[in-house]
Each structure stands twice: as structure tokens, then as C-alpha cells.
Amino acid sequence: MLPRCNIEAMNLHLAEIATEVAPGSIAALLLDQAGWHMSKRLVVPPNIVIVPLPPKCPELNPQENVWQFMRDNWLSNRVFKSYDDILNHCCDAWNKLIDQPWRIMSIGLRDWAHGF
């Protein structure tokens, strides 16, 4: 968990993803056009290609549904005692989600995408 969504955090994220890409492969990352996703100051590793989604198209970005699911089920309607409490709850929610790969798959499915 990082305290902010910014270019520095995105650079750390890209560097981490790059370590998990199989040798000789390239990862294509579909990203919305948030400022920290599209900045010229990003350091994009050579084994990653950023593919920007069209603006204002959350239906193309299944990650939006993942965040919504986490908020609805584990993070909303509560009062956090401190910054560390927020981090702990976010980490717990993320760990619960990654322990349920079937849930991630169902959240990200788009019925309209399977007709082609």
C-alpha cells in the first residue's frame, strides 16, 4: 500500500510489475487516463506497454468494479481510527480478494465482450 496515487507511486508499481513478466515477454497494461498513468515522467520498463483506455469509459475498465466490490464489502461505512488502521483494513480487503480468484474473474467479466 502506498499513501498516494501519483507518478512516483506509479513508477514503483511499474517496476514491480516488470519483475513478474516472464523473460522475453511483454505485459500490456490497460490503464485509464489518470494523470499519473499517462505522465511523460513515467519510467516504463522495456517489458511493459501501456495501452490507454478511452476517457470516461469505466465500463471498459474492470478494475473499477474491483474497487467498488472492495468498498461495498469491506471498506465502506466504517470509521477508521488512524492512518495505520486504514492501511490495515485496505491490506486485509486486498488479501481477502486475492484469496478468491473466482470472485475476481466474475467481477471483471463483461457479457458484451464474449459475443465476438
ABEGO torsion letter per residue (X at the ends): XBABBBAAAAAAAAAAAAAABBBGBBBBBBBBABAAAABAABBBBAABBBBBBBBGBAAABAAAAAAAAAAAAAABGBBBABAAAAAAAAAAAAAAAAABAAAAAAAABBAAAAAX
